[in-house]
Amino acid sequence: MKKLLILITLVGNQTFAQKLEKIWETDTTIATPESVLYDKKQNCLFVSCINGTSVAENQNSFVAKIGLDGKIQTLIFTGGLNAIKGMGLIDDKLYVAGFFAITEIDSKTGKILGKYDVPEAKMLNDITVDEKTKTVYVTDMRSNRIWKLKDSKLEKVLDGNPLINPNGLFYENNSLLIGNGDGVLYRLNLKEKQLSKVAEGMAREGRGIDGIEADGKSGYFVTEWLGKLWSVAANGNKTLLVDSMAEKINTADIEYIPSKKLLLVPTFFKNKVMAYRVIF
């Protein structure tokens, strides 16, 4: 039976109905899924699977490749993937954030093409990319830093205050949206190096923002890891779409495909990915 979540939003004298219709979920082969990424060329989804606990000693992580129907196509075990989390795709190269390094993988063959150790890394988390300039950005959550990888070289982008356990990253229009551990969503203008606050109030029990995705309507979908999914407007107004904290269903690093109005939510400890159809 399909589950329909309906949100009514009032803007001035107009009423907008936004619906999230659950259309499928994977089986539990997806072990501790943290991030979902859409590959337009292959028309498939990649899922980073921690496969155990998120600790430096975990070397058993893998990437799952699944169809847009939720069916598992293949599991990519490359060996040495270390509690992997965020992912990014440039051409046919899949970039995966391990605990201390970014691993570059051939998205078609699963072969490791390169590995980039991030200086003084304590726990890398989310990845986002600028496909045009072929630049990879990554958060080092426990070091309160953001790095970029370009032309095989690493460079620090941001360090320290106001970063507090930064996790989620999203690149658009020469800026980075940054999800802080204290529940603040920031925007960093990469050209001017200016940081501004977009929204706040998205943290509970010391757990803050995880996934950030553009909604195709000038706003964003933003998750709290503990189990909340928000709609955040361009002006910073936010509306709660999903609250699964009571069921202990996590909402980790999401993916949204605007052309298909498909929202993918990895559930971490529940070992599955859930898919919703978004209706504006």
Buried (B, 14 or more C-beta within 10 A) or exposed (E): EEEEBEBEBEEEEEEEEBBBBBBBBBEEEBBBBBBBBBBEEBEBBBBBBBBBEBEEEBBBBBBBBBEBEBEBEEBBBBEEBBBBBBBBBBEBBBBBBBBBBBBBBBBEEBEBBEBBEBEEBBBBBBBBBBEEEEBBBBBBBBBBBBBBBEEEEBEBBBEEEBBBBBBBBBBEEEBBBBBBBBBBBBBBEBEEEEBEEBBBEBBBEEBBBBBBBBBBBEBBBBBBBBBBBBBBBEEEEBEEBBBBBEEEBBBBBBBBBEEEBBBBBBBBEBBBBBBBBBEE
